[in-house]
Amino acid sequence: MVNSAFHSTRRFGQLGLALTVTAALAACGKPAPKMQQPPVPVSVVTVQSQNVPVNYEFVGQANGYRQVQVRARVGGILLKRVYTEGRPVKEGDLLFQIDPAPYQATYDNAKASLGVEEAKLTNAKQNYDRVIPLFKENAVSQKDRDDAVASYQSALASVAAARATLQNAKINLDYTRVTAPITGMTSKEAVSEGSLISVTNDGSLLTTVSQLDPIYVNFSVSDNDMLRVRKLQQSGQLKLVEPNKLSVRLKLSDGSEYSKTGSLNFTDNLIDTATGTVSSRALFPNGKGQILPGQFVRVVIDGVVRTNALQVPQKAVFSSQQGKMVWVVGQDNKATPTPIETADEVGHNVIVDKGLKAGDRVVIDNLIKLRPGAMVKPEAAKLETANAAAPAPAAH
């Protein structure tokens, strides 16, 4: 009896253990409860429509206001260079001296010939004055009268021709003194002293004088950019701060900004078919000669406003296979990737042409942690993060 009771108790214990193990195994087979990801903390800016000052930046090259090639008007031996290369000269200053001896001789000969012709004129005038009164009294023949008139008129013409020859000789003699045609800066001499100067295009160049104050800066605008600007103007999205006035700044090669402000004074109405660009030119005061002809600079055009523009911080924009995008937070605090089309960069911001509307909330940080539809915990960004302190150039 005792053994039977013991065995029965043992069987019940084993059955309870089996049921316990079975229950545990069944519990392990159930799916674990899904863990919900906490919202991602992000900073957002609310897009607002506003007028935004923009500027446009181009590569330019300085050119003298007037850049004149100094050429020899007469040939001969170059005796000396009077000016100092690279130094300023005034209009009329002597630059070169060409050997004047042959031209002086020609001048003296022309002067002597004029004296001979004037003596002949005097004689012809005296004969004319005698014959005319006698002809009126029928004391001389018609032939004598005609001969006297012809001699006198011929003498007048000969004197005029001799004077013209003398004047031409004087001009050539004066051309042996090569003077500065304008006030400006000289360049190096093209030929050295002792060289034979000719009046051909290849042999007549002596130096160049450039007027540096004011100075031109030439630059080009691509036809695509020009077309885009015109479309924005026609639609009213782009306006001038002051009617018919644009201010221009220069950035030098070392990154510094030129102290003087210039003005846009020329834009061509033709497109260069070789480069697909439109030529433009700005004018700058250059009293201290800081800008030199041929110098490369960056031209920044100010005085333009994008009206009712939407802008977001540049760091909010990321690239994908669909192009540029931003994360937009909806009313349910879920992040959605949104394609956009951008335009000008303004400081740390960029203007958005398409893809956003006023009131949209755009994420500006923790972009790498976001996934489509992810819950976020938005916090308004600080003012200095959302807005640039000052407009910066937009390269076009």
C-alpha positions as CSV (number, residue, x, y, z in Angstrom):
1,M,0.0,0.0,0.0
2,V,2.8,2.3,0.9
3,N,4.6,1.6,-2.3
4,S,1.5,2.2,-4.4
5,A,0.8,5.5,-2.7
6,F,4.5,6.5,-3.3
7,H,4.4,5.7,-7.0
8,S,1.1,7.6,-7.5
9,T,2.5,10.7,-5.8
10,R,5.6,10.5,-8.1
11,R,3.5,10.3,-11.2
12,F,1.4,13.4,-10.2
13,G,4.6,15.3,-9.6
14,Q,6.0,14.4,-13.0
15,L,2.7,15.4,-14.6
16,G,2.8,18.8,-12.9
17,L,6.3,19.4,-14.0
18,A,5.5,18.5,-17.6
19,L,2.5,20.9,-17.6
20,T,4.7,23.6,-16.2
21,V,7.4,23.1,-18.9
22,T,4.6,22.9,-21.6
23,A,3.2,26.2,-20.4
24,A,6.6,27.8,-20.5
25,L,7.3,26.6,-24.0
26,A,3.9,27.9,-25.1
27,A,4.6,31.3,-23.6
28,C,8.0,31.4,-25.5
29,G,6.2,30.8,-28.8
30,K,4.1,34.0,-28.6
31,P,5.3,37.1,-30.5
32,A,7.0,39.7,-28.3
33,P,5.2,43.0,-27.9
34,K,6.4,45.6,-30.5
35,M,8.7,48.3,-29.1
36,Q,7.6,51.8,-30.3
37,Q,10.5,54.1,-31.3
38,P,10.5,57.4,-29.4
39,P,10.0,60.6,-31.5
40,V,13.2,62.0,-32.9
41,P,13.9,65.5,-31.5
42,V,14.4,68.0,-34.4
43,S,14.7,71.7,-34.9
44,V,12.3,73.2,-37.5
45,V,11.8,76.5,-39.2
46,T,8.5,77.7,-40.5
47,V,8.7,78.9,-44.1
48,Q,7.4,82.4,-44.6
49,S,6.9,84.5,-47.7
50,Q,9.0,87.6,-47.7
51,N,11.0,90.0,-49.9
52,V,14.6,88.8,-50.0
53,P,17.6,90.9,-51.2
54,V,19.7,88.9,-53.6
55,N,22.9,89.5,-55.5
56,Y,24.6,87.9,-58.5
57,E,28.3,87.2,-58.8
58,F,30.4,86.9,-62.0
59,V,34.1,86.7,-63.0
60,G,35.3,89.9,-64.5
61,Q,38.4,91.5,-65.9
62,A,39.5,95.1,-65.6
63,N,40.2,97.2,-68.6
64,G,41.4,100.8,-68.9
65,Y,38.8,103.4,-69.4
66,R,40.8,104.5,-72.4
67,Q,43.7,102.3,-73.5
68,V,45.6,103.9,-76.4
69,Q,48.4,102.3,-78.4
70,V,51.2,104.9,-78.9
71,R,52.4,104.4,-82.5
72,A,55.0,106.2,-84.6
73,R,53.6,108.4,-87.3
74,V,56.9,108.7,-89.2
75,G,59.8,106.2,-89.6
76,G,63.4,106.6,-88.6
77,I,65.9,105.8,-85.9
78,L,64.5,105.8,-82.3
79,L,67.0,108.1,-80.5
80,K,65.7,107.9,-77.0
81,R,62.9,107.0,-74.6
82,V,62.1,109.9,-72.3
83,Y,59.4,108.4,-70.0
84,T,59.8,105.9,-67.2
85,E,58.1,102.7,-67.9
86,G,55.0,101.9,-65.7
87,R,54.8,105.5,-64.5
88,P,52.0,108.0,-65.0
89,V,52.2,110.6,-67.7
90,K,50.1,113.6,-68.7
91,E,48.6,114.3,-72.1
92,G,51.2,116.0,-74.3
93,D,54.3,114.7,-72.3
94,L,57.2,113.6,-74.5
95,L,57.6,109.8,-74.6
96,F,60.0,109.1,-77.5
97,Q,62.3,111.0,-79.8
98,I,62.8,109.8,-83.4
99,D,65.7,111.1,-85.3
100,P,64.5,114.5,-86.7
101,A,67.4,115.3,-89.0
102,P,65.9,114.1,-92.3
103,Y,62.6,115.7,-91.5
104,Q,64.3,119.0,-90.5
105,A,66.0,119.0,-93.9
106,T,62.7,118.4,-95.7
107,Y,61.2,121.2,-93.7
108,D,64.0,123.6,-94.5
109,N,63.8,122.7,-98.2
110,A,60.0,123.3,-98.2
111,K,60.5,126.6,-96.5
112,A,63.0,127.7,-99.1
113,S,60.7,126.6,-101.9
114,L,57.9,128.7,-100.4
115,G,60.2,131.7,-100.4
116,V,60.9,131.2,-104.2
117,E,57.2,130.9,-104.9
118,E,56.4,134.0,-102.9
119,A,59.0,135.9,-104.9
120,K,57.4,134.8,-108.1
121,L,54.0,135.8,-106.8
122,T,55.4,139.3,-105.9
123,N,56.7,139.7,-109.5
124,A,53.5,138.4,-111.0
125,K,51.4,140.7,-108.8
126,Q,53.5,143.7,-109.9
127,N,53.1,142.8,-113.6
128,Y,49.4,142.3,-113.1
129,D,49.0,145.7,-111.4
130,R,50.8,147.4,-114.3
131,V,48.9,145.6,-117.2
132,I,45.3,145.9,-115.9
133,P,45.2,149.8,-115.9
134,L,46.9,149.9,-119.3
135,F,44.4,147.4,-120.7
136,K,41.6,149.6,-119.6
137,E,43.1,152.4,-121.6
138,N,43.6,150.1,-124.6
139,A,47.4,150.6,-124.2
140,V,48.1,146.8,-124.2
141,S,46.5,143.9,-126.1
142,Q,44.0,141.4,-124.8
143,K,46.8,138.8,-124.9
144,D,49.1,140.8,-122.6
145,R,46.2,141.2,-120.2
146,D,45.4,137.5,-120.2
147,D,49.1,136.5,-119.7
148,A,49.4,138.8,-116.7
149,V,46.2,137.4,-115.1
150,A,47.3,133.8,-115.8
151,S,50.8,134.5,-114.4
152,Y,49.4,136.0,-111.3
153,Q,46.9,133.2,-110.6
154,S,49.5,130.6,-111.3
155,A,51.8,132.3,-108.8
156,L,49.0,132.3,-106.2
157,A,48.5,128.6,-106.7
158,S,52.2,127.8,-106.5
159,V,52.5,129.7,-103.2
160,A,49.5,127.8,-101.8
161,A,51.1,124.4,-102.9
162,A,54.4,125.5,-101.3
163,R,52.7,126.4,-98.1
164,A,50.9,123.0,-98.0
165,T,54.2,121.3,-98.6
166,L,55.8,123.3,-95.8
167,Q,52.9,122.4,-93.5
168,N,53.3,118.7,-94.3
169,A,57.0,118.9,-93.6
170,K,56.3,120.6,-90.3
171,I,53.8,117.9,-89.3
172,N,56.3,115.2,-90.0
173,L,59.0,117.0,-88.1
174,D,56.7,117.3,-85.1
175,Y,55.8,113.6,-85.4
176,T,59.4,112.8,-84.5
177,R,58.5,113.9,-81.0
178,V,56.1,111.1,-79.9
179,T,53.9,112.5,-77.0
180,A,51.3,111.0,-74.7
181,P,47.8,111.1,-76.3
182,I,46.0,110.9,-73.0
183,T,46.8,111.1,-69.3
184,G,47.4,107.7,-67.8
185,M,49.8,104.9,-66.9
186,T,52.5,103.8,-69.4
187,S,53.5,100.3,-70.2
188,K,56.9,99.0,-71.1
189,E,58.4,100.1,-74.4
190,A,57.8,97.9,-77.4
191,V,61.1,98.7,-79.1
192,S,64.4,99.8,-77.7
193,E,66.5,102.9,-78.4
194,G,68.5,102.7,-81.6
195,S,65.9,100.6,-83.4
196,L,64.6,101.5,-86.9
197,I,61.0,102.4,-86.7
198,S,58.6,101.9,-89.6
199,V,55.1,103.1,-90.0
200,T,53.6,99.6,-90.7
201,N,51.2,98.1,-88.2
202,D,53.8,95.7,-87.0
203,G,56.7,98.2,-86.7
204,S,55.0,101.4,-85.4
205,L,53.9,100.3,-81.9
206,L,56.0,102.0,-79.3
207,T,54.0,101.6,-76.0
208,T,50.5,101.7,-74.5
209,V,49.0,104.4,-72.3
210,S,46.0,103.4,-70.2
211,Q,43.6,105.8,-68.3
212,L,43.0,104.1,-65.0
213,D,40.5,106.5,-63.4
214,P,37.8,105.6,-63.9
215,I,38.3,102.0,-64.9
216,Y,36.1,99.4,-66.7
217,V,35.4,95.9,-65.5
218,N,34.1,93.6,-68.2
219,F,32.1,90.4,-67.4
220,S,29.8,88.0,-69.2
221,V,26.4,86.6,-68.3
222,S,25.2,83.2,-69.7
223,D,22.2,83.4,-71.9
224,N,20.4,80.9,-69.6
225,D,20.9,83.2,-66.6
226,M,19.9,86.2,-68.6
227,L,16.7,84.4,-69.7
228,R,15.9,83.3,-66.2
229,V,16.3,86.9,-64.8
230,R,14.1,88.3,-67.5
231,K,11.4,85.7,-66.8
232,L,11.5,86.6,-63.1
233,Q,11.2,90.3,-63.9
234,Q,8.3,89.8,-66.2
235,S,6.5,87.7,-63.5
236,G,7.1,90.3,-60.9
237,Q,9.2,87.9,-58.8
238,L,12.4,90.0,-59.3
239,K,12.4,93.8,-58.8
240,L,15.0,96.5,-58.5
241,V,15.3,98.3,-55.1
242,E,15.7,101.6,-57.1
243,P,14.3,101.9,-60.6
244,N,16.9,101.7,-63.4
245,K,19.8,101.5,-60.9
246,L,22.1,98.6,-59.9
247,S,25.1,99.0,-57.7
248,V,28.2,96.9,-58.3
249,R,30.9,95.7,-55.9
250,L,34.2,94.1,-56.6
251,K,36.0,91.3,-54.8
252,L,39.7,91.1,-55.3
253,S,41.8,87.9,-55.7
254,D,42.8,87.9,-52.0
255,G,39.2,87.8,-50.9
256,S,39.1,91.5,-49.8
257,E,36.4,93.9,-51.1
258,Y,37.3,97.0,-53.2
259,S,36.3,100.1,-51.2
260,K,34.6,101.9,-54.1
261,T,31.1,101.1,-55.5
262,G,30.6,101.1,-59.2
263,S,27.6,101.1,-61.6
264,L,26.5,98.9,-64.5
265,N,26.8,101.1,-67.6
266,F,26.6,98.7,-70.5
267,T,24.9,95.4,-71.4
268,D,25.0,94.1,-75.0
269,N,21.9,93.2,-76.8
270,L,23.6,90.4,-78.7
271,I,24.6,86.9,-77.6
272,D,28.1,85.8,-78.4
273,T,27.5,82.7,-80.5
274,A,31.0,81.3,-79.6
275,T,30.5,81.4,-75.8
276,G,26.7,81.7,-75.4
277,T,27.1,84.8,-73.2
278,V,26.0,88.4,-73.1
279,S,28.8,91.0,-72.5
280,S,28.3,93.5,-69.7
281,R,30.5,96.2,-68.3
282,A,30.7,98.1,-65.0
283,L,32.4,101.4,-64.3
284,F,34.4,102.1,-61.1
285,P,36.3,105.1,-59.7
286,N,40.0,104.2,-59.4
287,G,41.7,107.3,-58.1
288,K,44.5,105.4,-56.3
289,G,45.1,103.0,-59.2
290,Q,44.3,99.9,-57.1
291,I,42.7,98.2,-60.0
292,L,45.0,97.5,-63.0
293,P,44.0,96.7,-66.6
294,G,43.9,92.9,-67.1
295,Q,43.3,92.2,-63.4
296,F,40.8,89.4,-62.6
297,V,38.1,90.2,-60.1
298,R,34.7,89.0,-59.0
299,V,31.8,91.3,-59.8
300,V,28.9,91.4,-57.4
301,I,25.6,93.0,-58.5
302,D,23.4,94.4,-55.7
303,G,20.1,96.2,-55.7
304,V,17.8,93.3,-56.6
305,V,14.9,91.8,-54.5
306,R,13.1,88.5,-54.9
307,T,9.5,89.3,-54.0
308,N,7.4,86.9,-51.9
309,A,10.2,84.4,-51.8
310,L,10.4,81.3,-49.7
311,Q,13.8,80.4,-48.2
312,V,15.1,77.6,-46.0
313,P,18.6,77.1,-44.4
314,Q,21.0,75.4,-46.8
315,K,21.7,72.7,-44.2
316,A,18.1,71.6,-44.4
317,V,18.5,70.6,-48.1
318,F,19.8,67.1,-48.9
319,S,20.3,65.3,-52.2
320,S,18.6,62.1,-53.4
321,Q,18.0,60.2,-56.6
322,Q,14.9,62.5,-57.1
323,G,17.1,65.6,-56.7
324,K,17.1,68.1,-53.8
325,M,14.7,67.5,-51.0
326,V,13.8,68.6,-47.5
327,W,12.0,67.0,-44.6
328,V,8.6,68.6,-43.9
329,V,6.8,68.0,-40.6
330,G,3.1,67.6,-40.9
331,Q,0.3,68.4,-38.4
332,D,0.7,64.9,-37.1
333,N,4.4,65.5,-36.4
334,K,5.4,63.0,-39.0
335,A,8.4,63.8,-41.2
336,T,7.9,63.5,-45.0
337,P,10.7,63.9,-47.6
338,T,9.6,66.6,-50.1
339,P,11.3,67.4,-53.5
340,I,12.1,71.1,-54.0
341,E,13.6,73.3,-56.7
342,T,16.1,75.9,-55.4
343,A,17.3,79.2,-56.8
344,D,19.6,81.9,-55.3
345,E,21.7,81.3,-52.2
346,V,21.3,84.1,-49.7
347,G,23.8,83.9,-46.8
348,H,23.2,80.6,-45.1
349,N,19.8,80.2,-46.7
350,V,18.6,79.2,-50.2
351,I,15.5,80.4,-52.0
352,V,13.0,77.7,-52.9
353,D,11.1,78.1,-56.2
354,K,9.0,75.0,-56.1
355,G,8.0,72.3,-53.6
356,L,7.1,74.4,-50.5
357,K,4.4,76.8,-49.4
358,A,4.2,79.4,-46.7
359,G,3.6,77.8,-43.3
360,D,5.5,74.5,-44.0
361,R,7.7,73.4,-41.2
362,V,11.1,72.2,-42.4
363,V,13.6,70.2,-40.4
364,I,17.1,71.6,-40.2
365,D,19.0,69.0,-38.0
366,N,19.1,65.3,-37.2
367,L,18.3,64.6,-40.9
368,I,20.3,61.4,-40.9
369,K,18.0,59.9,-38.2
370,L,14.8,60.4,-40.1
371,R,12.8,57.9,-42.2
372,P,9.6,58.6,-44.1
373,G,6.7,58.8,-41.7
374,A,8.9,58.9,-38.6
375,M,7.5,60.6,-35.6
376,V,9.4,63.7,-34.6
377,K,9.5,66.0,-31.6
378,P,9.7,69.5,-33.3
379,E,11.3,72.5,-31.7
380,A,11.3,75.9,-33.2
381,A,14.8,76.9,-34.4
382,K,16.6,80.0,-33.1
383,L,16.3,83.1,-35.3
384,E,20.0,83.2,-36.1
385,T,19.8,79.7,-37.4
386,A,16.9,80.3,-39.7
387,N,17.9,83.6,-41.1
388,A,21.2,84.8,-42.5
389,A,22.5,88.0,-41.1
390,A,23.3,89.5,-44.5
391,P,22.9,88.4,-48.1
392,A,25.9,86.6,-49.7
393,P,26.7,86.2,-53.4
394,A,24.9,83.6,-55.5
395,A,27.2,82.2,-58.2
396,H,25.6,82.1,-61.6
